[in-house]
């Protein structure tokens, strides 16, 4: 039987080595256990955050549908009120024409009445003069007998003229009274139409407030200057004429009436609403994914690096849509992004759609909001099927949720 003899120094070294190995094993086990516990807590927190994001996005989707329905109802009310004001404008113009004709008729009747009264007074004066002459010649029998037939004829003529004058006067008075009654009735109708017109104006003003204010708020919430937006859109739509042309009820260069000024203010609001609706299609307020999806990562610092967009996960091949009108400036592979589409929009805005499995547009192609531009995939530097969506303004990346949240009360 063989034995191994170790000196005390060797035994001490062996014991120390074994102790170090055991200590290292204990420390490594503790580190692994703590890392496992920490990873579990991180996963639970990530799941809770994901659940919170999904609930918030579902709530935003419901609010968006509700606001879209309200906007549609407001547009219907606006169209109905616009039709009514068009009818009211036609009635006001007809009433104005009838009133002027009535004023002209009344003036003619008054002139005729004054002329008839002058003729009547002249006939009465002539009759009185003849009676005086007849009374003066009563003492001369021969002259009276010789002029008897002529005086009788003259008297009969004057009597008939006075009777005709009286009939004409009575007729003119009756016509004048009828004209006054018609004028009063027309004035009453004009007042009723003015009340109706005022009610229609109020409805239009309310409809404009309901329609314009949310859009104005949306652009401001997205950090866009509304004056710059309107000027930019106007520069591309500079035509004149049509329903937004200022109204003019007078053709004689008169000072505009209060109704005309009020109608023009409403038309200006309509013009602003129309420009806002055009601009809303040019800025990325829509969601790039219309199907059900999960919000897996947001904008900001992630694992020590800046995450310049937001990640939306859905099944492989899920359609991806353009979030605004624009022109495709890149459609192909780019390192890290995988298959990538870049779209240039108005107001210095650019959107990016990365990690696609398939691209359905070409460089230089013009797209509209909602057009399908590709399919969701897992290309490039990606850990799973999802869409990496970016919004850049002036080349600087900003949080895409700013635009999505700004539009939740409108679309």
KOLLO-468892 format. One record per atom (N, C-alpha, C): x, y, z. Coordinates in steps of 0.05 Angstrom, whole numbers, plus 32768, in hexadecimal, padded with zeros to 4 digits. Layout:
% KOLLO-468892
XYZ ...
***
This chain:
% KOLLO-468892
80117FE88000 800080008000 801280188000 800C802B7FEE 801C80437FEB 800F805B7FF9 8020806B8004 801680838012 8023809C8006 801380B28008 801D80CC7FFF 802180DD8018 803880E5801C 803E80F68033 80418113802A 803281238037 803381408030 803F814F8048 804F81618041 805B81718057 804681858061 804A81908078 803681A38083 803181BB8071 804681C48064 804281DB8052 803181D3803A 803481BB802F 802481B28019 800781AE8021 800481A2803A 7FE9819F8044 7FDB81BA8047 7FEA81CD8052 7FDE81E88056 7FD681F4803B 7FE781F18027 7FE181FC800C 7FC981EE8000 7FC881D38004 7FB081C57FF9 7F9781CE8006 7F9881D08021 7F8081D98030 7F7881F58027 7F8B82078024 7F858222801C 7F7882228000 7F8382127FEE 7F7882107FD2 7F5B82067FD3 7F5781F07FE3 7F3C81E57FE4 7F2981FA7FF0 7F3382098004 7F21821D8011 7F1A82337FFC 7F2E823B7FEB 7F2882507FD7 7F1482467FC3 7F17822C7FBB 7F0482217FA7 7EE882217FB3 7EE582177FCC 7ECB82177FD8 7EBF82337FDB 7ED082467FE3 7EC782627FE6 7EBE826D7FCB 7ECE82687FB6 7EC782717F9B 7EAC82657F92 7EA8824B7F98 7E8F823E7F91 7E78824A7F9F 7E7B82507FB9 7E65825C7FC8 7E5F82787FBD 7E7482887FB8 7E6F82A47FAE 7E6282A47F92 7E6C82927F80 7E6182907F65 7E4482887F66 7E3E82747F78 7E22826B7F7B 7E1082827F85 7E1B82917F98 7E0B82A87FA2 7E0682BD7F8D 7E1B82C27F7D 7E1882D67F67 7E0482CD7F53 7E0682B37F4B 7DF282A87F37 7DD682AA7F42 7DD382A37F5C 7DB882A37F68 7DAD82C07F69 7DBE82D37F71 7DB582EF7F71 7DAE82F97F55 7DBF82F27F41 7DB982FA7F26 7D9F82EE7F1C 7D9A82D47F24 7D8182C77F1B 7D6982D57F28 7D6C82DD7F42 7D5682EB7F4F 7D5183067F42 7D6883157F3D 7D66832F7F30 7D59832D7F15 7D6283197F05 7D5683167EEA 7D3883107EEC 7D3183007EFF 7D1482FA7F02 7D0483137F09 7D0F83247F1B 7D01833D7F21 7D00834F7F09 7D1683507EF9 7D1683617EE1 7D0183587ECD 7CFF833D7ECA 7CEB83337EB7 7CCF83397EC0 7CCA83367EDB 7CB0833D7EE5 7CA9835A7EE1 7CBE836C7EE6 7CB983887EE2 7CB4838E7EC4 7CC383817EB3 7CC083857E96 7CA4837C7E8E 7C9A83667E99 7C7F835C7E92 7C6A83707E9C 7C6F837A7EB4 7C5B838E7EBE 7C5B83A77EAD 7C7383B07EA5 7C7583C87E94 7C6783C37E79 7C6C83AB7E6E 7C6083A47E55 7C4183A37E57 7C3783977E6D 7C1A83967E71 7C0F83B27E73 7C1D83C47E81 7C1483E07E84 7C1383EE7E69 7C2983EA7E59 7C2A83F77E3E 7C1383ED7E2D 7C0E83D27E2D 7BF983C77E1D 7BDD83D27E25 7BD883D47E3F 7BBF83DF7E48 7BBC83FC7E3F 7BD2840B7E41 7BD184287E3A 7BCC842B7E1C 7BDA841A7E0C 7BD6841C7DEF 7BB984147DE7 7BAE84007DF5 7B9283F87DEF 7B7F840F7DF7 7B85841C7E0D 7B7484337E16 7B77844A7E02 7B8F844F7DF8 7B9384647DE4 7B84845D7DCA 7B8484437DC3 7B75843B7DAB 7B57843F7DAE 7B4D84387DC5 7B30843D7DCA 7B29845B7DC9 7B3B846B7DD6 7B3684887DD6 7B3884947DBA 7B4B84897DAA 7B4E84927D8F 7B35848C7D7F 7B2984747D82 7B11846D7D73 7AFA847F7D7C 7AF884857D96 7AE284967DA0 7AE584B27D95 7AFD84BD7D95 7B0184D97D8A 7AFD84D97D6C 7B0484C47D5F 7AFF84C37D42 7AE284C47D3C 7AD284B57D4C 7AB584B67D48 7AA984D17D4E 7AB484DE7D64 7AAA84F97D6A 7AB1850C7D54 7ACA850A7D49 7AD1851C7D33 7AC085177D1B 7AB984FD7D16 7AA784F87CFF 7A8C85047D03 7A8185017D1C 7A67850D7D22 7A68852B7D1F 7A7D85377D29 7A8085547D27 7A81855D7D09 7A8F854D7CF9 7A9085537CDC 7A7585517CCF 7A65853D7CD8 7A4A853B7CCD 7A3985537CD5 7A3B855B7CEF 7A2C85737CF7 7A35858B7CE8 7A4F858D7CE4 7A5985A47CD5 7A4F85A57CB8 7A4F858E7CAB 7A44858D7C8F 7A2785947C8E 7A17858A7CA2 79FB85917CA3 79F785AF7CA7 7A0685BA7CBA 7A0485D77CBF 7A0C85E77CA7 7A2185DE7C99 7A2A85EC7C81 7A1585EC7C6B 7A0685D67C68 79F085D57C55 79DA85E87C5C 79D485EA7C76 79BF85FC7C80 79C786197C7B 79E086207C81 79E8863C7C7D 79E986437C5F 79EE862F7C4E 79EC86357C31 79D0863C7C29 79BC862C7C34 79A086327C2E 7999864E7C39 79A286537C52 799C866D7C5E 79A886847C4E 79BF86817C43 79CB86967C33 79BA869B7C1A 79B086867C0D 799F868A7BF6 798586987BFE 797986907C15 7960869D7C1E 796586BA7C25 797C86C07C31 798286DC7C38 798586ED7C1F 799286E27C0B 799686F17BF2 797B86F67BE4 796986E17BE4 794E86E57BD9 793E86F97BE8 794086F87C03 7932870B7C14 793B87277C0F 7956872A7C0C 796187457C06 7956874F7BEB 7955873E7BD7 794A87467BBD 792D874E7BBF 791D873E7BCD 790087447BD0 78FD875F7BE0 790D87637BF4 790B877B7C04 791087947BF3 792587927BE2 792C87A97BD1 791587AE7BBD 790A87987BB2 78F3879C7B9F 78DC87A87BAD 78D7879F7BC7 78C087AB7BD6 78C587C87BDC 78DE87CF7BE3 78E487EC7BE8 78DF87FC7BCE 78E787F17BB7 78E388007B9E 78C588037B99 78B587EE7B9D 789887EF7B99 788B88037BAB 789388037BC5 788788167BD8 788E88337BCF 78A788377BC6 78AE88527BBE 789E885B7BA5 789988497B92 7888884F7B7B 786C88567B84 786188467B97 7846884A7BA0 784488657BAE 7858886C7BBF 785788867BCD 7859889D7BB9 7869889B7BA4 786B88B07B90 785088B37B82 7844889C7B7B 782A889D7B6D 781588AA7B80 781588A37B9A 780288AE7BAD 780688CC7BAF 781F88D57BB1 782388F27BB3 781A89007B9A 781F88F57B82 781789017B69 77F889027B68 77EB88ED7B70 77CD88EC7B6F 77C189007B82 77CD89037B9A 77C389177BAD 77C689337BA3 77DD89387B95 77E089537B89 77CB89587B74 77C689437B63 77B189477B4E 7796894B7B5B 7791893C7B71 777789407B7E 7774895C7B89 778989667B96 778889817BA1 778489967B8B 779289927B74 778E89A47B5D 777289A47B53 7766898B7B51 774A89897B47 773789977B5A 773C89947B75 772A89A17B88 772D89C07B86 774589C97B81 774989E77B7E 773B89F17B66 773D89E27B4F 772F89EA7B37 771089EA7B3B 770689D67B4A 76E989D47B4F 76E089EC7B60 76F089F37B74 76E88A0A7B84 76E98A247B74 76FC8A277B62 76FE8A3F7B51 76E58A417B3F 76DD8A2A7B33 76C68A2A7B22 76AC8A317B31 76AA8A277B4A 76928A2D7B59 76908A4B7B60 76A88A577B65 76A88A747B6A 769F8A837B52 76A98A7C7B3B 76A28A897B22 76848A867B1C 767A8A6E7B21 765D8A697B1C 764C8A7A7B2F 76558A7C7B48 76468A8C7B5B 76468AAA7B53 765C8AB47B48 765E8AD07B40 764D8AD67B28 76498AC27B18 76398AC77AFF 761C8AC07B03 76148ABB7B1C 75F88AB37B21 75E58ACA7B1B 75ED8AE47B21 75DC8AFB7B1D 75D78B017AFF 75E68AF87AED 75E38AFC7AD1 75D48AE57AC5 75BB8AE77AC1 75AB8AD07AB8 75B28AC77A9D 75B78ADA7A8A 75BD8AD27A6F 75D78AC17A6E 75EC8ACC7A7E 76058ABE7A7E 76028AA37A8B 75F18AA17AA0 75ED8A887AAE 75E08A747A9C 75CC8A7D7A8C 75BD8A6B7A7B 75D08A617A64 75E18A757A5A 75F18A6D7A43 76088A5A7A4C 76118A5E7A65 76288A4D7A6E 761F8A357A7F 76058A317A81 75FB8A1B7A93 76048A007A8A 760389FB7A6F 760B89E07A65 762989DC7A69 763989F27A63 765689F07A66 765E89EB7A83 765189F97A96 765789F67AB3 765089DA7ABD 763989D07AB3 763189B57ABB 764589A07AB2 764E89A47A99 766289917A8E 767C89917A9E 768589AA7AA4 769E89AD7AB3 769B89A17ACF 768389A67ADB 767F899A7AF6 767E897C7AF6 767189717AE1 767189537ADE 768D89487ADB 769D89567ACB 76B9894D7AC6 76C9894D7AE0 76C689637AEF 76D589657B08 76CC89507B1C 76B1894B7B1D 76A789377B2F 76B2891B7B29 76B289157B0E 76BD88FB7B06 76DB88F97B0C 76EA890F7B08 7707890F7B0D 770C890C7B2B 76FC89197B3B 76FF89167B58 76F988FA7B61 76E588EE7B55 76DD88D27B5C 76F488BF7B54 76FF88C37B3C 771588B17B33 772D88B57B45 773288CF7B4C 774988D47B5D 774688C77B79 772E88C87B83 772988BC7B9D 772C889E7B9C 772288917B86 772588747B83 7743886D7B81 7751887C7B71 776E88777B6D 777D887A7B88 777588907B97 778188947BB1 777C887D7BC4 776388747BC5 775C885E7BD7 776C88447BCF 776F88407BB4 777E88297BAB 779B882A7BB3 77A788427BAF 77C388467BB7 77C688427BD5 77B4884C7BE5 77B688487C02 77B5882A7C09 77A2881C7BFC 77A087FF7C02 77BA87F17BFA 77C487F87BE2 77DD87EB7BD9 77F487F27BEC 77F5880B7BF6 780A88127C08 780888037C22 77EF87FF7C2C 77EB87F07C45 77F487D37C41 77EC87C87C29 77F587AC7C24 781387AA7C22 782087BE7C16 783D87BD7C14 784A87BF7C2F 783E87D07C41 784987D27C5C 784787B87C6B 782F87AA7C68 782B87907C75 783F877C7C6B 7843877B7C50 785687697C44 7872876E7C4E 787987887C50 7893878F7C5A 789787867C77 7882878A7C88 788487817CA4 788787637CA5 787787547C94 787987377C94 7895872E7C8B 78A0873C7C76 78BA87357C6D 78D0873B7C82 78CC87517C91 78DF87577CA6 78DE87427CBC 78C687387CC2 78C487227CD5 78D287097CCB 78CE87027CB2 78DB86EB7CA6 78FA86EF7CA7 790387077CA1 7920870C7CA2 792B87097CBE 791B87127CD2 7925870E7CEE 792686F17CF5 791186E17CEC 791286C47CF2 792A86B77CE4 792F86BF7CCB 794686B47CBD 796086BC7CCA 796186D47CD5 797A86DD7CE3 797E86CD7CFC 796886C77D0A 796A86B67D22 7974869A7D1A 7968868F7D05 797186757CFB 798E86767CF3 7995868B7CE5 79B1868F7CDC 79C486907CF4 79BC869E7D09 79CD86A07D21 79D186857D2E 79BB86757D2E 79BD865A7D3A 79D086487D29 79CE864A7D0F 79E0863B7CFD 79FD86437D01 7A01865E7D04 7A1C86687D08 7A27865C7D23 7A16865C7D38 7A2086517D51 7A2786347D4F 7A1686247D40 7A1C86087D3C 7A3686047D2D 7A3A86157D18 7A5386137D09 7A6C861A7D1A 7A6986307D2A 7A7F86387D3C 7A8686227D50 7A7186157D5B 7A7685FF7D6E 7A8385E87D60 7A7A85E17D47 7A8685CB7D38 7AA385D17D32 7AA985EB7D2B 7AC585F27D25 7AD685EF7D3E 7ACC85F87D55 7ADB85F57D6E 7AE185D87D75 7ACD85C77D71 7AD085AA7D77 7AE4859E7D64 7AE585A77D4B 7AF6859B7D37 7B1285A67D37 7B1585C17D3A 7B2F85CE7D37 7B4085CB7D50 7B3485CF7D68 7B4485D07D81 7B5385B67D86 7B47859E7D82 7B5785857D87 7B6F85837D74 7B6B858B7D5A 7B81858A7D47 7B98859E7D4F 7B8F85B67D57 7BA385C97D60 7BB285BF7D78 7BA485B37D8B 7BB085A87DA3 7BC385917D9C 7BBB85817D89 7BCC856A7D80 7BE785737D75 7BE785877D63 7C0085917D58 7C11859D7D6D 7C0585AC7D80 7C1585B97D95 7C2185A47DA7 7C11858F7DAE 7C1C857A7DBF 7C33856B7DB2 7C33856A7D97 7C49855D7D89 7C61856F7D85 7C5F85887D90 7C75859B7D8E 7C7885A87D73 7C6285A97D63 7C6285B57D49 7C5685D17D4A 7C6285E47D3C 7C5886007D3B 7C4186017D27 7C2986087D31 7C1186087D21 7C12861C7D0A 7C1E86337D0F 7C2186477CF9 7C32863D7CE3 7C4986307CEA 7C5B86257CD6 7C4D860F7CC6 7C3D85FF7CD4 7C2F85E97CC7 7C1B85F47CB2 7C0B86087CBA 7BF786137CA8 7C0586207C91 7C1A86307C96 7C28863D7C7F 7C3486287C6C 7C3F86127C77 7C4A85FD7C66 7C3585F07C55 7C1E85EA7C61 7C0985DD7C51 7BFE85F07C3D 7BFB860A7C44 7BF0861D7C31 7C0386207C19 7C1D861E7C1E 7C2F86227C07 7C2C860C7BF3 7C2185F57BFB 7C1C85DF7BE8 7C0085DF7BDE 7BEE85EE7BEA 7BD285EF7BE2 7BCA860C7BE1 7BD4861B7BCD 7BD086387BCB 7BBA86407BB9 7BA9862E7BAF 7B9386357B9E 7B7E86457BAC 7B6D86547B9D 7B5786647BA8 7B3D865A7B9C 7B2786627BA9 7B0C865B7BA0 7B0186447BB0 7AE9863C7BA9 7ADD86257BB7 7ACE862E7BD0 7AC6861B7BE1 7AB686217BF8 7AC386327C0D 7ADE86357C0C 7AEC86447C20 7AF186617C18 7AE686697C01 7AE986857BF8 7AD886977C0A 7AE386AF7C13 7AD386C07C24 7AB986C97C17 7AA486CA7C28 7A8986D17C1E 7A8786EF7C1A 7A7586F87C08 7A6F87147C04 7A5287167BFC 7A41871F7C0F 7A2487217C0A 7A1D87397BF9 7A2E874E7BFA 7A2987677BEC 7A3987687BD2 7A2D87727BBD 7A3B87757BA3 7A4087937B9D 7A3C87A47BB1 7A3F87C17BAD 7A5687CD7BBD 7A6887BB7BC7 7A7F87C57BD5 7A7987D07BF0 7A6287C77BFD 7A5B87D27C17 7A6C87C57C2D 7A6A87D17C45 7A7987C67C5C 7A6D87AA7C63 7A7D87957C67 7A73877B7C6D 7A61877B7C86 7A4B876C7C85 7A39876A7C9C 7A4587587CB1 7A3787587CC9 7A4087477CDF 7A3F872A7CD7 7A2987227CC9 7A2687067CC1 7A3C86FE7CAD 7A4387117C9B 7A58870B7C88 7A7387077C96 7A7987187CA9 7A9287167CB8 7A9286FC7CC8 7A7B86F57CD3 7A7986DC7CE3 7A7D86C47CD2 7A7086C47CBA 7A7386AE7CA7 7A9086AB7C9E 7A9D86C27C99 7AB986C17C90 7ACB86B67CA6 7AC586BC7CBF 7AD586B17CD5 7AD286927CD6 7AB986897CD1 7AB5866C7CD1 7AC3865F7CB9 7AC3866D7CA2 7AD186627C8B 7AEF86617C90 7AFA86757C9E 7B1686757CA5 7B1C865D7CB7 7B0A86577CCA 7B0E863F7CDB 7B0C86257CCB 7AFA86257CB7 7AF8860E7CA6 7B12860A7C96 7B1C86217C8C 7B36861F7C7E 7B4C86157C90 7B4D861E7CA9 7B6186157CBC 7B5D85F77CC1 7B4485EE7CC4 7B3E85D27CC9 7B4885C17CB1 7B4285CB7C99 7B4B85BC7C81 7B6985BA7C80 7B7785CF7C86 7B9585CF7C86 7B9F85BC7C9B 7B9385BD7CB3 7B9B85AB7CC8 7B98858D7CC0 7B8185877CB3 7B7C856B7CAB 7B9185627C96 7B9985757C84 7BAE856E7C71 7BC8856A7C7F 7BCE857B7C92 7BE785797CA1 7BE885607CB2 7BD185577CBC 7BD085407CCD 7BD985277CBE 7BD485267CA4 7BDD85107C94 7BFA85117C8D 7C0785287C91 7C23852C7C8A 7C3585287CA2 7C2A85267CBA 7C3A85217CD3 7C3485067CDE 7C4784F87CEA 7C4384DC7CF2 7C3384D87D0C 7C1984DE7D0A 7C0784DB7D21 7BFA84BF7D22 7BFC84AF7D0D 7BF084957D0D 7C0284807D18 7BF784687D1F 7C0784517D28 7C1284427D10 7C2B84387D11 7C3584297CFA 7C2A840D7CF8 7C1F84037D0E 7C1483E87D0E 7BF683EA7D15 7BE583DF7D04 7BC883E07D08 7BBE83C77D16 7BCC83B17D13 7BC583987D20 7BCC839A7D3E 7BC383857D4D 7BCA83847D6A 7BE983817D6D 7BF4838F7D80 7C11838E7D84 7C1783927DA1 7C31838D7DA8 7C3B83917DC4 7C5083A77DC3 7C4F83B97DD6 7C6383CE7DD8 7C7A83C27DE9 7C9183BB7DDC 7CA683AD7DEA 7CBC83BF7DF4 7CC083D67DE8 7CD683E77DF1 7CD084047DE9 7CD584177DFB 7CCF84337DF5 7CE884437DEE 7CE4845C7DEA 7CF9846F7DE2 7D0984777DFB 7D2484777DF8 7D35847F7E0E 7D4D846D7E12 7D5B84707E28 7D7384617E2E 7D6B84447E34 7D7A84317E28 7D7584157E2C 7D8F84067E2C 7D9583F97E43 7DAE83E97E46 7DC783FB7E40 7DC584147E49 7DDC84257E46 7DDE84327E2B 7DCC842D7E19 7DCC84397DFE 7DB184477DF9 7DB2845B7DE7 7D9A846A7DE1 7D89845A7DCD 7D7084557DD4 7D5D84487DC2 7D4C845E7DB5 7D5084637D9B 7D45847A7D8D 7D2984777D83 7D1C84617D8A 7D01845D7D80 7CF0844E7D94 7CDB84427D8A 7CC984317D9B 7CC684177D8C 7CC484017D9B 7CC283E67D8F 7CA683DB7D93 7C9A83D17D7D 7C7F83C67D7D 7C8183AA7D73 7C7983967D83 7C7B837A7D7C 7C60836E7D74 7C61835E7D5E 7C4983507D54 7C5383387D44 7C4083277D3A 7C49830F7D2B 7C5983167D12 7C6A83047D0A 7C7B83077CF2 7C69830C7CDA 7C7083217CCA 7C6183277CB2 7C4A833B7CB7 7C4783457CCF 7C3183597CD5 7C3683717CC3 7C20837C7CB6 7C2483937CA5 7C2D83AC7CB4 7C3F83BB7CA8 7C4983D47CB3 7C4183EA7CA0 7C3684007CAC 7C2A84167C9C 7C3884307CA0 7C3884417C8C 7C43845C7C8F 7C32846C7CA1 7C3E847B7CB3 7C2F848B7CC7 7C2884A77CBD 7C3184AE7CA4 7C2A84C87C99 7C3184C87C7B 7C2684DC7C6D 7C2D84DF7C51 7C4B84E77C4F 7C5884DD7C3A 7C7484E47C36 7C8084D67C1E 7C9B84D77C1D 7CAB84CB7C07 7CBF84B97C13 7CC284A17C07 7CD5848D7C11 7CF184967C08 7D0384997C1B 7D1F84A27C15 7D33848B7C19 7D2A84757C25 7D3B845D7C28 7D2984457C2A 7D30842F7C1B 7D2184167C1D 7D3584007C17 7D4183F57C2C 7D5583E07C29 7D6283D97C43 7D7983CB7C41 7D8783C27C59 7D9983D87C64 7D9A83DA7C7F 7DAC83EC7C8C 7DB583DE7CA6 7DCF83DF7CAA 7DDB83D07CC1 7DCD83D77CDB 7DC783C27CEA 7DB983C67D04 7D9B83C87D00 7D9283D77CEE 7D7583DA7CE9 7D6A83C37CD9 7D7B83B47CCB 7D70839F7CB9 7D6283AC7CA1 7D4C83A07C99 7D3D83AC7C83 7D2E83C57C8E 7D3583DB7C82 7D2C83F57C8D 7D1F84067C77 7D0984147C7F 7CFC84287C6E 7CFD84437C7C 7D0684577C6E 7D0684737C78 7CF384837C66 7CE284937C73 7CCE84A37C65 7CD284C07C6E 7CD584D27C5A 7CD784EF7C5F 7CBB84FC7C5E 7CB3850A7C73 7C9985177C75 7C9D85367C74 7C8785437C76 7C8885617C77 7C9285697C92 7C9785837C95 7C9F85907CAE 7CBA85867CB9 7CCB857B7CA7 7CE585717CAF 7CE485577CBF 7CCF85477CBC 7CCC852E7CCB 7CD485167CBA 7CE185037CC7 7CE884EA7CBA 7CE084D27CCC 7CD584BD7CC1 7CCF84A57CD0 7CDF848D7CC6 7CE6847B7CD8 7CF584637CD1 7CE7844A7CDB 7CE784357CCA 7CDA841C7CD0 7CEF84057CCC 7CF883F97CE2 7D0F83E77CE0 7D0883CA7CE7 7D1B83B77CE0 7D19839A7CE5 7D03838D7CD5 7CFC83987CBE 7CE7838C7CAE 7CEF83717CA2 7CDB83607C9D 7CE183477C8F 7CDE834B7C71 7CCE835F7C69 7CCA83647C4D 7CC383827C4A 7CCF838E7C35 7CCA83AB7C2F 7CB883AC7C16 7CA383BC7C17 7C8F83BD7C02 7C8E83D87BF3 7CA283E97BF8 7CA484037BEA 7CC084067BDE 7CC3841A7BCD 7CDD84207BC1 7CE5843C7BC6 7CFF84417BC5 7D0A845C7BC9 7CFE846F7BB5 7CF684867BBE 7CEA849A7BAC 7CCB84987BAA 7CC084837BB5 7CA3847E7BB3 7C9484917BC6 7C7E849C7BBE 7C6D84AD7BCF 7C58849C7BDC 7C55849E7BF6 7C42848E7C05 7C2F84A07C15 7C1884957C1B 7C0484A47C2B 7C0284977C47 7BF784A57C59 7BF3849A7C74 7BE184817C73 7BEB846B7C7F 7BDC84527C7F 7BE4843F7C6A 7BF584487C56 7BFF84357C41 7C1184207C4D 7C0E84077C44 7C2083F17C4D 7C3B83F47C41 7C5083F57C51 7C6B83F97C47 7C7D83E17C4C 7C7483CD7C5C 7C8483B67C61 7C7783A37C75 7C86838E7C7C 7C7C83797C8F 7C9083787CA6 7C8583727CBE 7C9583707CD6 7CA783587CD5 7CC0835B7CDF 7CD383457CDE 7CE783477CF5 7CFE833A7CF0 7D1383387D05 7D2E833B7CF9 7D31834D7CE5 7D4B83507CD8 7D5C83657CE6 7D7683637CE1 7D8983767CEE 7D8F836E7D0B 7D9683827D1B 7D9D837D7D37 7D83837C7D47 7D7683657D49 7D5C83627D56 7D5B83477D65 7D4D83477D7B 7D4B832F7D8C 7D3083217D88 7D1F832B7D77 7D05831F7D72 7CF5832F7D5E 7CDF83237D54 7CCF83317D40 7CC2834A7D4C 7CC883617D40 7CBC837A7D49 7CC283907D35 7CB583A77D39 7CBA83BF7D29 7CC883D37D3A 7CDF83DD7D31 7CEC83F37D3E 7CE3840D7D2E 7CD4841E7D3C 7CC884367D2F 7CD5844F7D3A 7CDF84607D28 7CEC84797D30 7CDF84917D23 7CDF84A87D31 7CD784C17D27 7CEE84D57D2B 7CF784E27D16 7D0C84F67D18 7D0285117D0D 7D0985267D1B 7D0285417D13 7D1C85517D10 7D21855A7CF7 7D3A85677CF2 7D5285557CF7 7D4F853B7CF3 7D6585287CF6 7D68851E7D13 7D5A85297D26 7D5C85227D42 7D45850F7D4A 7D4C84F87D56 7D3884E57D5E 7D2784F07D76 7D0D84EC7D74 7CFB84F47D8A 7CE984DC7D90 7CDC84DD7DA7 7CCA84C87DAF 7CB284C67D9D 7CAE84AF7D8E 7C9684AD7D7D 7C7C84AF7D8C 7C7C84A87DA6 7C6384A87DB5 7C5984C57DB9 7C6A84D97DB5 7C6084F57DB7 7C4B84FA7DA2 7C5084F07D89 7C3C84F47D74 7C2484E27D78 7C2984C97D80 7C1284B67D83 7C0084C07D99 7C0B84C97DB0 7BFB84D27DC6 7BED84EC7DBF 7BFA84FE7DB0 7BEE85177DA8 7BD585137D97 7BD484FD7D88 7BBE84F87D76 7BA884E77D82 7BAB84E07D9C 7B9784CD7DA8 7B7B84D97DAA 7B7A84F47DAC 7B5F85027DAF 7B5385097D94 7B6285037D7E 7B59850D7D64 7B5384F57D51 7B6684E27D50 7B6384CB7D3D 7B5C84B27D4C 
***
